[in-house]
Amino acid sequence: MSDVAGVSAAVATPTRLETLADAVARVFPDGMTRVASRVAELTYEVPAERLLQVASTFRDHPELRFEMCMDVCGVDYLEHGRAEWKTEGATATGFSRGVARRSAQLSEIGAGVEPAAASGAAPEPEPGRRANGARFAVVYHLLSIAHNQRVRLRVFCADDVQPMVDSVAGIWAAVDWFEREAFDLFGILFKGHPDLRRLLTDYGFIGHPFRKDFPLSGNVEVRYDPEKGRVVYQPVTIEPRVLVPKVIRHDNRYDPALTNAPVAPVAVAPDKPALPGGTPHG
């Protein structure tokens, strides 16, 4: 009986995620760089020069058939994994503040060994960034209606000063406004887009508000000028603030010991005696 169970375990049916990963490996025999993901979806990194060819294959190949691009978004990895949040009231001894410190480097420092960054050795690339430290990336979320599967593609822009990738509007028509949104908010250019204009910001807006180096309160504000009889722009008057993540503490209102506690009876005062003449107290 145990032998039969062992054979059954050895030929277990692959999961849907494994089936899709196997299909991608067959369709792209030259290899696709798979990115680690914490959710039950596949993510692949695609070289910018291969984007159009890979996107067309994902849409047209019968084993894939990703007919829809559900979303396109930009990513700015400016200080990702390298710099702590710039705060005034918090210190490095408190919360992690967004830095992925490597245990190996900490153990070296604790042992009195000079870390690789200080010794001149090439540091390891930060999580989520390429080895050359590319700043901007474009992420495509694809859906296969035929196979009921999803996959994510990530493409890094080669140039940080003028980030640009090919437009896939000719492959998935729905990405027209998605790419305009990424251009508006991140300043990523999409080569070959039929109408690459701002989508969400105001006319004459300067800058790209989702970039990590864009001021949190912006650069200008608008107000109505009664003398000119119209809305005018002026330098922002909001005092810059430093945002510190909120610390969520234990709330004793939801303590299990108190949630099911019996309700104490409310004491009722005895009836007051009547005044002479039969008139009760007021």
Backbone as CSV, one residue per row, in Angstrom:
resi,resn,N_x,N_y,N_z,CA_x,CA_y,CA_z,C_x,C_y,C_z
1,MET,0.832,-1.205,0.000,0.000,0.000,0.000,0.866,1.253,0.000
2,SER,1.962,1.214,0.759,2.853,2.365,0.810,3.509,2.610,-0.533
3,ASP,3.814,1.511,-1.289,4.419,1.685,-2.603,3.472,2.406,-3.552
4,VAL,2.189,2.064,-3.487,1.202,2.716,-4.347,1.095,4.201,-4.009
5,ALA,1.108,4.517,-2.721,1.046,5.925,-2.311,2.267,6.685,-2.774
6,GLY,3.440,6.027,-2.726,4.649,6.691,-3.181,4.618,6.978,-4.667
7,VAL,4.102,6.025,-5.459,3.996,6.247,-6.905,3.015,7.370,-7.202
8,SER,1.906,7.430,-6.465,0.914,8.480,-6.678,1.497,9.854,-6.369
9,ALA,2.291,9.918,-5.308,2.904,11.196,-4.954,3.917,11.625,-6.002
10,ALA,4.616,10.630,-6.606,5.640,10.960,-7.589,5.034,11.509,-8.869
11,VAL,3.821,11.074,-9.219,3.183,11.522,-10.459,2.032,12.473,-10.134
12,ALA,2.179,13.258,-9.108,1.118,14.188,-8.719,0.870,15.189,-9.831
13,THR,-0.363,15.572,-9.987,-0.734,16.515,-11.029,-0.145,17.892,-10.726
14,PRO,0.543,18.534,-11.687,1.111,19.861,-11.437,0.010,20.894,-11.229
15,THR,0.331,21.902,-10.486,-0.624,22.982,-10.241,-0.789,23.822,-11.501
16,ARG,-1.811,24.659,-11.509,-2.040,25.524,-12.657,-0.882,26.481,-12.852
17,LEU,-0.286,26.925,-11.753,0.860,27.826,-11.851,2.054,27.113,-12.477
18,GLU,2.293,25.881,-12.079,3.390,25.107,-12.656,3.130,24.802,-14.128
19,THR,1.867,24.537,-14.481,1.527,24.288,-15.877,1.824,25.506,-16.739
20,LEU,1.478,26.694,-16.251,1.762,27.919,-16.992,3.260,28.161,-17.092
21,ALA,3.993,27.940,-16.002,5.441,28.126,-16.041,6.091,27.170,-17.038
22,ASP,5.604,25.939,-17.107,6.139,24.986,-18.081,5.838,25.434,-19.505
23,ALA,4.640,25.989,-19.727,4.282,26.478,-21.057,5.172,27.642,-21.474
24,VAL,5.437,28.558,-20.561,6.327,29.687,-20.870,7.725,29.181,-21.200
25,ALA,8.203,28.178,-20.465,9.533,27.622,-20.736,9.588,26.966,-22.115
26,ARG,8.512,26.329,-22.534,8.493,25.707,-23.869,8.415,26.759,-24.976
27,VAL,7.608,27.776,-24.754,7.422,28.789,-25.790,8.669,29.652,-25.950
28,PHE,9.381,29.880,-24.854,10.602,30.692,-24.901,11.784,29.809,-24.510
29,PRO,12.272,28.994,-25.447,13.372,28.078,-25.106,14.671,28.788,-24.765
30,ASP,14.828,30.031,-25.222,16.046,30.774,-24.897,16.031,31.305,-23.474
31,GLY,14.935,31.098,-22.783,14.885,31.448,-21.363,14.214,32.775,-21.094
32,MET,13.448,32.806,-20.017,12.822,34.022,-19.512,13.200,34.150,-18.044
33,THR,13.649,35.336,-17.650,14.066,35.556,-16.267,12.842,35.680,-15.380
34,ARG,12.673,34.696,-14.512,11.520,34.709,-13.603,11.861,35.491,-12.346
35,VAL,10.950,36.338,-11.921,11.143,37.180,-10.752,10.400,36.557,-9.577
36,ALA,11.043,36.538,-8.438,10.400,35.984,-7.242,9.151,36.781,-6.902
37,SER,8.085,36.076,-6.554,6.811,36.711,-6.240,6.210,36.042,-5.019
38,ARG,5.571,36.841,-4.159,4.953,36.310,-2.949,3.492,35.935,-3.167
39,VAL,2.963,36.224,-4.329,1.577,35.873,-4.626,1.568,34.747,-5.641
40,ALA,0.421,34.120,-5.789,0.318,32.963,-6.673,0.182,33.404,-8.122
41,GLU,1.171,34.135,-8.606,1.217,34.577,-9.988,2.666,34.541,-10.462
42,LEU,2.829,34.464,-11.771,4.153,34.435,-12.366,4.552,35.833,-12.808
43,THR,5.792,36.179,-12.572,6.345,37.455,-13.003,7.646,37.190,-13.734
44,TYR,7.790,37.789,-14.923,8.998,37.613,-15.729,9.572,38.978,-16.068
45,GLU,10.905,39.030,-16.074,11.592,40.249,-16.494,11.976,40.105,-17.963
46,VAL,11.592,41.093,-18.762,11.780,41.058,-20.207,12.752,42.161,-20.606
47,PRO,13.789,41.859,-21.385,14.664,42.921,-21.887,13.871,43.897,-22.751
48,ALA,14.202,45.170,-22.660,13.436,46.186,-23.380,13.443,45.955,-24.880
49,GLU,14.561,45.468,-25.418,14.638,45.260,-26.864,13.792,44.090,-27.342
50,ARG,13.340,43.237,-26.442,12.515,42.084,-26.812,11.049,42.263,-26.440
51,LEU,10.666,43.425,-25.961,9.323,43.606,-25.430,8.249,43.302,-26.465
52,LEU,8.337,43.880,-27.646,7.291,43.702,-28.652,7.183,42.247,-29.087
53,GLN,8.308,41.590,-29.259,8.274,40.181,-29.675,7.687,39.295,-28.585
54,VAL,8.082,39.532,-27.341,7.573,38.733,-26.234,6.091,39.006,-26.019
55,ALA,5.674,40.276,-26.094,4.263,40.611,-25.884,3.390,39.972,-26.964
56,SER,3.829,40.005,-28.215,3.061,39.382,-29.294,2.935,37.881,-29.086
57,THR,4.004,37.251,-28.621,3.973,35.809,-28.386,3.023,35.468,-27.256
58,PHE,3.060,36.244,-26.177,2.136,35.989,-25.071,0.682,36.130,-25.523
59,ARG,0.411,37.012,-26.459,-0.958,37.187,-26.916,-1.380,36.088,-27.905
60,ASP,-0.493,35.685,-28.815,-0.896,34.867,-29.950,-0.614,33.380,-29.799
61,HIS,0.353,32.990,-28.988,0.704,31.573,-28.930,-0.441,30.779,-28.300
62,PRO,-0.824,29.644,-28.900,-1.982,28.888,-28.384,-1.805,28.370,-26.963
63,GLU,-0.577,28.155,-26.498,-0.376,27.683,-25.134,-0.479,28.816,-24.115
64,LEU,-0.457,30.046,-24.598,-0.492,31.190,-23.687,-1.795,31.975,-23.843
65,ARG,-1.978,32.598,-24.994,-3.220,33.298,-25.326,-3.628,34.321,-24.269
66,PHE,-2.735,35.244,-23.965,-3.065,36.334,-23.056,-3.666,37.463,-23.885
67,GLU,-4.975,37.388,-24.071,-5.665,38.295,-24.969,-5.812,39.702,-24.424
68,MET,-5.706,39.869,-23.107,-5.978,41.169,-22.500,-4.800,41.641,-21.650
69,CYS,-4.528,42.924,-21.755,-3.591,43.584,-20.839,-4.440,44.406,-19.879
70,MET,-4.499,43.961,-18.641,-5.409,44.560,-17.672,-4.903,45.882,-17.107
71,ASP,-3.589,46.065,-17.070,-3.055,47.292,-16.486,-1.599,47.443,-16.879
72,VAL,-1.161,48.680,-16.943,0.244,49.032,-17.153,0.587,50.078,-16.105
73,CYS,1.649,49.871,-15.376,2.023,50.838,-14.348,3.528,51.047,-14.360
74,GLY,3.936,52.220,-13.941,5.351,52.528,-13.815,5.835,52.275,-12.402
75,VAL,7.143,52.114,-12.265,7.778,51.918,-10.963,9.036,52.775,-10.924
76,ASP,9.242,53.457,-9.826,10.445,54.264,-9.617,11.239,53.636,-8.473
77,TYR,12.402,53.061,-8.809,13.257,52.409,-7.812,14.381,53.344,-7.353
78,LEU,14.096,54.629,-7.238,15.138,55.615,-6.964,16.019,55.233,-5.774
79,GLU,15.421,55.020,-4.611,16.189,54.687,-3.411,15.765,53.340,-2.856
80,HIS,15.194,52.504,-3.693,14.641,51.240,-3.230,15.711,50.359,-2.590
81,GLY,15.497,49.989,-1.330,16.401,49.086,-0.640,17.725,49.682,-0.232
82,ARG,17.908,50.992,-0.441,19.214,51.588,-0.143,19.140,52.677,0.913
83,ALA,18.103,53.501,0.874,18.037,54.651,1.773,16.853,54.517,2.710
84,GLU,17.038,54.975,3.929,15.949,54.999,4.885,15.042,56.184,4.590
85,TRP,13.821,56.107,5.113,12.931,57.242,4.977,13.529,58.439,5.690
86,LYS,13.457,59.588,5.059,14.004,60.809,5.641,13.009,61.330,6.674
87,THR,13.293,61.064,7.926,12.398,61.454,9.005,13.141,62.298,10.026
88,GLU,12.376,62.978,10.865,12.962,63.796,11.928,12.742,63.192,13.301
89,GLY,11.591,62.536,13.487,11.252,62.060,14.812,11.579,60.611,15.072
90,ALA,12.001,59.861,14.050,12.291,58.446,14.225,13.776,58.190,14.013
91,THR,14.261,57.120,14.595,15.674,56.787,14.474,15.821,55.399,13.876
92,ALA,17.043,55.079,13.485,17.314,53.777,12.878,17.144,52.636,13.876
93,THR,17.085,52.945,15.153,16.902,51.890,16.146,15.442,51.525,16.342
94,GLY,14.554,52.278,15.675,13.133,51.985,15.788,12.712,50.972,14.746
95,PHE,11.801,51.352,13.853,11.349,50.456,12.813,12.349,50.439,11.660
96,SER,12.157,49.524,10.700,13.161,49.308,9.664,13.234,50.451,8.666
97,ARG,12.175,51.207,8.500,12.123,52.359,7.620,12.485,52.018,6.177
98,GLY,12.044,50.861,5.703,12.122,50.542,4.287,13.463,50.073,3.790
99,VAL,14.396,49.724,4.642,15.714,49.285,4.212,15.839,47.786,4.404
100,ALA,16.242,47.099,3.348,16.448,45.651,3.426,17.902,45.395,3.786
101,ARG,18.187,45.403,5.084,19.555,45.179,5.518,19.875,43.695,5.440
102,ARG,21.016,43.364,4.880,21.388,41.969,4.705,22.024,41.428,5.977
103,SER,21.569,40.275,6.398,22.076,39.685,7.631,23.556,39.381,7.524
104,ALA,24.013,39.077,6.302,25.435,38.761,6.130,26.298,39.975,6.431
105,GLN,25.882,41.154,5.954,26.653,42.351,6.218,26.621,42.683,7.706
106,LEU,25.466,42.500,8.330,25.393,42.792,9.764,26.264,41.844,10.561
107,SER,26.313,40.581,10.166,27.140,39.634,10.888,28.625,39.950,10.701
108,GLU,28.982,40.447,9.499,30.375,40.829,9.276,30.767,41.994,10.166
109,ILE,29.856,42.986,10.254,30.163,44.138,11.096,30.278,43.717,12.559
110,GLY,29.376,42.816,12.989,29.418,42.351,14.368,30.681,41.577,14.672
111,ALA,31.236,40.910,13.647,32.449,40.133,13.851,33.710,40.952,13.638
112,GLY,33.557,42.243,13.345,34.714,43.091,13.127,35.293,42.978,11.739
113,VAL,34.542,42.400,10.787,35.021,42.256,9.415,34.500,43.424,8.608
114,GLU,35.348,43.995,7.772,34.947,45.130,6.954,33.933,44.670,5.913
115,PRO,32.766,45.325,5.798,31.771,44.905,4.825,32.254,45.113,3.412
116,ALA,31.594,44.421,2.458,32.043,44.449,1.068,31.964,45.845,0.479
117,ALA,30.935,46.635,0.859,30.782,47.965,0.283,31.948,48.861,0.668
118,ALA,32.480,48.700,1.906,33.584,49.536,2.354,34.925,49.020,1.866
119,SER,35.028,47.730,1.565,36.295,47.164,1.151,36.563,47.324,-0.335
120,GLY,35.595,47.898,-1.080,35.814,48.094,-2.501,35.246,46.991,-3.362
121,ALA,34.735,45.931,-2.771,34.156,44.851,-3.556,32.808,45.293,-4.117
122,ALA,32.432,44.698,-5.244,31.174,45.063,-5.892,30.004,44.607,-5.026
123,PRO,29.136,45.522,-4.631,28.001,45.123,-3.791,26.969,44.352,-4.590
124,GLU,26.162,43.573,-3.873,25.098,42.847,-4.524,24.003,43.817,-4.959
125,PRO,23.341,43.554,-6.094,22.256,44.443,-6.507,21.102,44.397,-5.518
126,GLU,20.449,45.548,-5.338,19.339,45.614,-4.407,18.185,44.764,-4.909
127,PRO,17.353,44.250,-4.006,16.198,43.477,-4.440,15.285,44.320,-5.316
128,GLY,14.851,43.750,-6.444,13.942,44.445,-7.323,14.615,45.327,-8.353
129,ARG,15.936,45.489,-8.287,16.639,46.324,-9.260,17.624,45.467,-10.040
130,ARG,17.935,45.901,-11.242,18.929,45.198,-12.027,20.319,45.491,-11.488
131,ALA,21.280,44.713,-11.960,22.643,44.890,-11.472,23.190,46.273,-11.812
132,ASN,22.722,46.871,-12.938,23.223,48.195,-13.297,22.442,49.315,-12.619
133,GLY,21.507,48.967,-11.764,20.807,49.974,-10.980,19.799,50.794,-11.747
134,ALA,19.135,50.220,-12.748,18.132,50.968,-13.503,17.048,51.477,-12.570
135,ARG,16.621,52.699,-12.808,15.678,53.344,-11.891,14.222,53.068,-12.245
136,PHE,13.859,53.182,-13.506,12.457,53.087,-13.899,12.153,51.744,-14.547
137,ALA,10.954,51.258,-14.276,10.477,50.019,-14.882,9.011,50.184,-15.235
138,VAL,8.561,49.381,-16.191,7.153,49.334,-16.583,6.667,47.909,-16.357
139,VAL,5.515,47.775,-15.713,4.962,46.464,-15.374,3.641,46.281,-16.123
140,TYR,3.507,45.119,-16.769,2.317,44.795,-17.553,1.601,43.617,-16.878
141,HIS,0.303,43.768,-16.631,-0.506,42.720,-16.021,-1.396,42.109,-17.110
142,LEU,-1.146,40.847,-17.436,-1.833,40.194,-18.551,-2.836,39.167,-18.041
143,LEU,-3.903,38.988,-18.801,-4.958,38.038,-18.466,-5.260,37.174,-19.685
144,SER,-5.285,35.865,-19.461,-5.701,34.916,-20.485,-7.123,34.468,-20.160
145,ILE,-8.059,34.889,-20.991,-9.445,34.460,-20.787,-9.598,32.995,-21.158
146,ALA,-8.877,32.577,-22.188,-8.997,31.193,-22.654,-8.536,30.199,-21.598
147,HIS,-7.448,30.519,-20.903,-6.885,29.590,-19.923,-7.135,30.023,-18.481
148,ASN,-7.789,31.182,-18.302,-8.040,31.698,-16.950,-6.742,31.775,-16.145
149,GLN,-5.764,32.453,-16.719,-4.455,32.601,-16.093,-4.027,34.059,-16.142
150,ARG,-3.148,34.402,-15.233,-2.578,35.751,-15.198,-1.055,35.650,-15.166
151,VAL,-0.414,36.654,-15.735,1.043,36.726,-15.709,1.433,38.198,-15.695
152,ARG,2.601,38.450,-15.150,3.090,39.821,-15.028,4.442,39.925,-15.719
153,LEU,4.620,40.968,-16.536,5.888,41.227,-17.210,6.464,42.540,-16.705
154,ARG,7.765,42.564,-16.472,8.433,43.786,-16.030,9.568,44.116,-16.985
155,VAL,9.616,45.366,-17.412,10.633,45.841,-18.352,11.309,47.051,-17.735
156,PHE,12.631,47.031,-17.638,13.385,48.168,-17.125,13.758,49.104,-18.267
157,CYS,13.714,50.397,-17.987,14.130,51.403,-18.960,15.644,51.545,-18.918
158,ALA,16.251,51.571,-20.078,17.717,51.618,-20.142,18.264,52.962,-19.693
159,ASP,17.520,54.034,-19.897,17.996,55.380,-19.598,17.189,55.954,-18.453
160,ASP,17.865,56.399,-17.388,17.168,57.002,-16.257,16.791,58.455,-16.524
161,VAL,17.564,59.149,-17.360,17.299,60.563,-17.636,16.078,60.706,-18.534
162,GLN,15.995,59.869,-19.562,14.855,59.879,-20.475,14.349,58.449,-20.625
163,PRO,13.639,57.945,-19.614,13.192,56.552,-19.657,12.216,56.320,-20.811
164,MET,12.445,55.206,-21.533,11.611,54.938,-22.697,11.555,53.446,-22.960
165,VAL,10.373,52.964,-23.327,10.182,51.593,-23.800,9.234,51.656,-24.995
166,ASP,9.145,50.574,-25.713,8.232,50.515,-26.851,6.786,50.466,-26.368
167,SER,5.907,51.104,-27.117,4.482,51.040,-26.811,3.905,49.719,-27.309
168,VAL,3.057,49.113,-26.494,2.382,47.876,-26.891,0.922,48.150,-27.231
169,ALA,0.593,49.420,-27.539,-0.781,49.760,-27.905,-1.195,49.067,-29.188
170,GLY,-0.241,48.732,-30.053,-0.572,48.011,-31.269,-0.854,46.540,-31.029
171,ILE,-0.521,46.044,-29.853,-0.767,44.641,-29.504,-2.027,44.529,-28.658
172,TRP,-2.125,45.370,-27.632,-3.332,45.441,-26.806,-3.832,46.884,-26.861
173,ALA,-4.941,47.111,-27.527,-5.444,48.470,-27.702,-5.800,49.131,-26.375
174,ALA,-6.129,48.329,-25.370,-6.569,48.885,-24.094,-5.466,49.620,-23.349
175,VAL,-4.199,49.417,-23.716,-3.112,50.047,-22.965,-2.904,51.498,-23.366
176,ASP,-3.660,52.008,-24.315,-3.495,53.388,-24.774,-3.475,54.356,-23.598
177,TRP,-4.539,54.353,-22.800,-4.611,55.280,-21.668,-3.739,54.834,-20.510
178,PHE,-3.492,53.542,-20.382,-2.581,53.081,-19.321,-1.182,53.665,-19.529
179,GLU,-0.716,53.627,-20.764,0.614,54.180,-21.055,0.617,55.692,-20.894
180,ARG,-0.469,56.358,-21.243,-0.549,57.801,-21.016,-0.471,58.118,-19.527
181,GLU,-1.112,57.295,-18.709,-1.062,57.506,-17.260,0.362,57.337,-16.734
182,ALA,1.062,56.290,-17.192,2.444,56.080,-16.745,3.348,57.212,-17.214
183,PHE,3.098,57.731,-18.408,3.864,58.876,-18.889,3.599,60.110,-18.044
184,ASP,2.331,60.343,-17.718,1.956,61.528,-16.950,2.547,61.481,-15.546
185,LEU,2.433,60.361,-14.869,2.811,60.283,-13.463,4.280,59.959,-13.244
186,PHE,4.907,59.222,-14.161,6.301,58.819,-13.984,7.248,59.424,-15.011
187,GLY,6.727,59.992,-16.089,7.593,60.547,-17.122,8.230,59.497,-18.003
188,ILE,7.648,58.302,-18.069,8.171,57.241,-18.927,7.595,57.417,-20.321
189,LEU,8.455,57.457,-21.328,8.033,57.629,-22.712,7.765,56.274,-23.345
190,PHE,6.755,56.228,-24.205,6.396,54.991,-24.895,6.530,55.227,-26.398
191,LYS,7.578,54.681,-26.940,7.892,54.899,-28.355,6.846,54.235,-29.239
192,GLY,6.282,55.015,-30.159,5.273,54.495,-31.067,3.850,54.653,-30.581
193,HIS,3.661,55.300,-29.419,2.296,55.510,-28.917,1.562,56.478,-29.842
194,PRO,0.295,56.210,-30.162,-0.416,57.069,-31.115,-0.755,58.459,-30.602
195,ASP,-0.836,58.658,-29.292,-1.247,59.961,-28.762,-0.751,60.099,-27.330
196,LEU,0.547,60.275,-27.145,1.142,60.287,-25.813,1.015,61.685,-25.212
197,ARG,-0.087,61.915,-24.512,-0.330,63.174,-23.811,-0.610,62.893,-22.340
198,ARG,-0.503,63.949,-21.531,-0.858,63.800,-20.119,-2.324,63.414,-20.000
199,LEU,-2.623,62.707,-18.914,-3.970,62.187,-18.742,-4.652,62.677,-17.467
200,LEU,-3.914,62.798,-16.367,-4.504,63.091,-15.068,-4.149,64.472,-14.527
201,THR,-2.973,64.969,-14.824,-2.569,66.261,-14.271,-3.158,67.405,-15.091
202,ASP,-3.036,68.603,-14.551,-3.635,69.785,-15.159,-2.826,70.242,-16.366
203,TYR,-3.452,71.117,-17.170,-2.747,71.699,-18.314,-1.553,72.508,-17.810
204,GLY,-0.428,72.344,-18.463,0.763,73.085,-18.083,1.452,72.558,-16.844
205,PHE,1.063,71.383,-16.348,1.691,70.828,-15.154,3.154,70.517,-15.439
206,ILE,4.005,70.838,-14.482,5.439,70.606,-14.626,5.860,69.492,-13.683
207,GLY,6.563,68.495,-14.217,7.043,67.391,-13.407,6.136,66.186,-13.494
208,HIS,6.491,65.145,-12.757,5.755,63.882,-12.762,5.557,63.460,-11.300
209,PRO,4.329,63.553,-10.794,4.102,63.474,-9.337,4.372,62.127,-8.697
210,PHE,4.463,61.025,-9.448,4.726,59.734,-8.821,6.217,59.397,-8.764
211,ARG,7.057,60.277,-9.239,8.495,60.050,-9.082,8.876,60.276,-7.625
212,LYS,9.811,59.481,-7.145,10.159,59.536,-5.730,10.834,60.842,-5.334
213,ASP,11.390,61.576,-6.295,12.026,62.846,-5.953,11.103,64.038,-6.184
214,PHE,9.826,63.782,-6.467,8.866,64.875,-6.620,8.406,65.315,-5.235
215,PRO,8.339,66.634,-4.968,7.936,67.093,-3.619,6.552,66.567,-3.247
216,LEU,6.406,66.154,-2.003,5.151,65.584,-1.548,4.002,66.575,-1.668
217,SER,4.262,67.840,-1.400,3.224,68.871,-1.480,3.196,69.564,-2.833
218,GLY,4.011,69.107,-3.783,4.015,69.712,-5.107,4.842,70.981,-5.162
219,ASN,4.800,71.642,-6.311,5.562,72.877,-6.516,4.677,74.112,-6.592
220,VAL,3.454,73.952,-7.100,2.556,75.094,-7.244,1.183,74.710,-6.708
221,GLU,0.390,75.731,-6.433,-0.991,75.540,-6.022,-1.862,76.533,-6.781
222,VAL,-3.157,76.299,-6.784,-4.079,77.190,-7.497,-5.035,77.826,-6.496
223,ARG,-5.470,79.015,-6.819,-6.455,79.737,-6.012,-7.206,80.682,-6.932
224,TYR,-8.370,81.087,-6.457,-9.156,82.048,-7.236,-8.740,83.463,-6.873
225,ASP,-8.387,84.255,-7.875,-7.991,85.644,-7.679,-9.193,86.533,-7.983
226,PRO,-9.790,87.164,-6.956,-10.973,88.003,-7.218,-10.669,89.221,-8.066
227,GLU,-9.434,89.738,-7.992,-9.091,90.909,-8.792,-8.993,90.554,-10.273
228,LYS,-8.384,89.393,-10.567,-8.254,88.977,-11.965,-9.492,88.231,-12.456
229,GLY,-10.317,87.797,-11.501,-11.527,87.108,-11.883,-11.293,85.733,-12.476
230,ARG,-10.227,85.078,-12.078,-9.925,83.738,-12.603,-9.017,82.995,-11.627
231,VAL,-8.829,81.719,-11.909,-7.943,80.886,-11.110,-6.504,81.124,-11.540
232,VAL,-5.614,81.307,-10.585,-4.211,81.586,-10.884,-3.330,80.562,-10.178
233,TYR,-2.130,80.371,-10.713,-1.113,79.523,-10.092,-0.191,80.373,-9.241
234,GLN,0.298,79.791,-8.154,1.278,80.454,-7.314,2.133,79.390,-6.635
235,PRO,3.325,79.762,-6.176,4.164,78.767,-5.465,3.430,78.193,-4.277
236,VAL,3.653,76.937,-4.000,2.929,76.249,-2.953,3.237,76.885,-1.597
237,THR,2.204,77.065,-0.792,2.362,77.684,0.523,2.249,76.667,1.651
238,ILE,2.045,75.403,1.333,1.944,74.373,2.360,3.323,74.129,2.953
239,GLU,3.385,74.108,4.266,4.661,73.845,4.921,5.035,72.375,4.738
240,PRO,6.239,72.098,4.239,6.635,70.696,4.023,6.555,69.895,5.307
241,ARG,6.031,68.682,5.202,5.904,67.804,6.359,6.741,66.555,6.153
242,VAL,7.172,65.984,7.235,7.890,64.721,7.203,6.942,63.632,7.672
243,LEU,6.687,62.673,6.828,5.750,61.613,7.153,6.472,60.463,7.830
244,VAL,6.020,60.112,8.994,6.554,58.974,9.724,5.465,57.907,9.782
245,PRO,5.774,56.670,9.426,4.734,55.632,9.440,4.065,55.522,10.807
246,LYS,2.772,55.316,10.782,2.007,55.204,12.003,2.315,53.891,12.710
247,VAL,2.564,53.957,13.983,2.824,52.766,14.778,1.490,52.257,15.319
248,ILE,1.114,51.061,14.948,-0.149,50.478,15.383,0.096,49.699,16.666
249,ARG,-0.492,50.157,17.722,-0.323,49.508,19.017,-1.532,48.644,19.333
250,HIS,-1.370,47.833,20.354,-2.460,46.950,20.761,-3.623,47.770,21.297
251,ASP,-4.805,47.450,20.822,-6.017,48.139,21.266,-6.756,47.208,22.223
252,ASN,-6.779,47.597,23.518,-7.385,46.710,24.511,-8.893,46.584,24.361
253,ARG,-9.503,47.400,23.530,-10.943,47.263,23.309,-11.284,45.937,22.640
254,TYR,-10.295,45.370,21.912,-10.536,44.113,21.213,-9.839,42.939,21.893
255,ASP,-9.489,43.117,23.147,-8.866,42.037,23.899,-9.881,40.905,24.071
256,PRO,-9.524,39.670,23.713,-10.484,38.567,23.856,-11.015,38.413,25.268
257,ALA,-10.184,38.752,26.249,-10.641,38.612,27.630,-11.748,39.601,27.960
258,LEU,-11.789,40.702,27.216,-12.808,41.710,27.485,-14.004,41.595,26.559
259,THR,-13.787,41.006,25.390,-14.871,40.941,24.402,-16.050,40.142,24.914
260,ASN,-15.771,39.006,25.563,-16.835,38.133,26.048,-17.129,38.301,27.537
261,ALA,-16.641,39.386,28.096,-16.871,39.605,29.528,-18.348,39.883,29.779
262,PRO,-18.900,39.336,30.872,-20.327,39.592,31.168,-20.564,41.062,31.466
263,VAL,-21.731,41.510,31.074,-22.093,42.903,31.295,-22.559,43.075,32.736
264,ALA,-21.928,44.009,33.433,-22.301,44.251,34.832,-23.675,44.898,34.909
265,PRO,-24.539,44.439,35.818,-25.883,45.045,35.934,-25.787,46.489,36.390
266,VAL,-26.690,47.293,35.864,-26.722,48.717,36.223,-27.524,48.886,37.508
267,ALA,-26.923,49.547,38.493,-27.611,49.767,39.779,-28.730,50.781,39.601
268,VAL,-29.880,50.458,40.120,-31.046,51.345,40.031,-31.312,51.934,41.410
269,ALA,-31.408,53.244,41.464,-31.645,53.914,42.751,-33.048,53.597,43.248
270,PRO,-33.228,53.411,44.569,-34.578,53.124,45.124,-35.493,54.325,44.969
271,ASP,-36.768,54.044,44.992,-37.751,55.123,44.864,-37.591,56.108,46.016
272,LYS,-37.712,57.375,45.681,-37.593,58.413,46.706,-38.915,58.543,47.470
273,PRO,-38.812,58.800,48.762,-40.070,58.964,49.547,-40.823,60.205,49.118
274,ALA,-42.132,60.158,49.276,-42.962,61.280,48.889,-42.860,62.405,49.905
275,LEU,-43.064,63.600,49.463,-43.049,64.775,50.323,-44.383,64.837,51.078
276,PRO,-44.439,65.571,52.175,-45.723,65.734,52.892,-46.781,66.239,51.950
277,GLY,-47.932,65.648,52.017,-49.028,65.997,51.141,-49.159,65.104,49.954
278,GLY,-48.255,64.066,49.874,-48.335,63.099,48.797,-47.621,63.472,47.541
279,THR,-46.908,64.616,47.516,-46.189,65.026,46.302,-44.840,64.347,46.245
280,PRO,-44.567,63.598,45.213,-43.267,62.918,45.141,-42.147,63.904,44.857
281,HIS,-40.909,63.413,45.096,-39.747,64.250,44.745,-39.751,64.517,43.251
282,GLY,-39.214,65.713,42.843,-39.175,66.054,41.412,-38.044,65.369,40.708
